[in-house]
Each structure stands twice: as structure tokens, then as C-alpha cells.
Amino acid sequence: MARALSIVLGIILGMGGYAHAAVAQEPSPDLSQDRTLGIGLQAPCIFSFRYWLTEGFALELNGFVISIGDFTSGCVASKMLARLADTGVFDFYVIFEGNLHIGEYWGEPSVGDIALKAGMELSVLPSLAINLEFGEAVFFGPAGVSASPAISLGLHYYFTRAPQPKPAE
């Protein structure tokens, strides 16, 4: 009887250990986990390169230039992103952004702007996300300083890091 009880107890403990190991190997339900470089489109500067240095901090560089005859327009923007919340498909972050305006960008003579925004990113797949950013921008130029709402919409394809093994508990 004691031997049978030992065998049953051993099987139950073995199954529990197997179940724990299986749970540790399941992929994370967080679609934005392990992202690195994101290449895509980000309005209003069109081309975008976003790199997540850590799970909570990213740098981004955006830009474009178009020149036809005497008309030149474009922008170069750099951003710092800090993730505030990370759910399975939505991430929420704050952004500090600086833009340099080239030529007749925005149709008015401004040199650049700085902006503080909030953003949210919807992960469609682990490697594909759509983002919306909104906040306030302060424009600097020959006409003086002015403020305006700032809105941005983007789409990024992300490369991902190899998943890191989780420590055993």
C-alpha cells in the first residue's frame, strides 16, 4: 500500500513538474515583446526607423525631402519614447520629439519644432504595429514662436530579438 501511494505521489509530482515546464515554454501573449528595429511610415515625416533599446525605451528617426524645380520641402525628426504600459496588444508611451523643417514644410516659414506627445501602439502581429500619437508642438521660426496640436499616425514592421529563456522559479 505504501509503495503504491509512493508511485502515485511520484506520478503526480512528475506531472506537476512537466506542466510547470510546459507553461514556462509557452510563447508570451505580449505581441510587442522582444522587438528591436522597426522600419515603416510615420506621418508627417514619412520614412521611419524606430529602435527599442530596451523593453521600455526607444529612439526614432524620421525624414523625407522632396525637391522639384524651385520647390523643396521635407523634415527630419528625432524622438525618444518611454513605454508607460504594456498590454497584450496595446502599448502606451510618452514621446519627446524634435523636428527640423526643410524648405516650405507646412507651407509656412518655420525652422523647427519640439513636441511632447502621448502615443499608443496596436500590435497586429509580433512584427507589425500601427501607432497613433497626439500632443502639443511649439514651432520656432522667423515669424516667432507658436503652438499647435501635433498628431501622428504610423505603421512599423519590427525585427525581433530571439526570445530570452525565462529563469526557473
GINOR-V880935 format. One record per pair of residues at least 24 apart in sequence whose ideal C-beta (glycine too) atoms are under 6 Angstrom apart, sorted by the first residue. I is the first residue (numbers start at 1). J is the second residue. If there is no record, write none. Layout:
BEGIN
i: [I:I]
j: [J:J]
END
This chain:
BEGIN
i: [24:29:30:31:31:31:32:32:34:34:34:35:35:36:36:37:38:38:39:40:40:40:41:42:43:43:45:45:50:56:57:65:72:73:73:73:74:75:75:75:76:89:90:90:91:92:93:94:95:95:109:109:110:110:111:111:112:113:113:114:115:117:127:127:128:129:130]
j: [166:88:88:89:123:126:91:123:160:161:163:158:160:159:161:159:156:158:157:155:156:157:155:154:152:153:75:77:156:83:82:102:103:103:104:105:102:99:101:105:100:123:120:122:121:120:119:118:119:133:141:142:139:141:140:141:140:137:139:138:150:150:157:158:157:156:155]
END
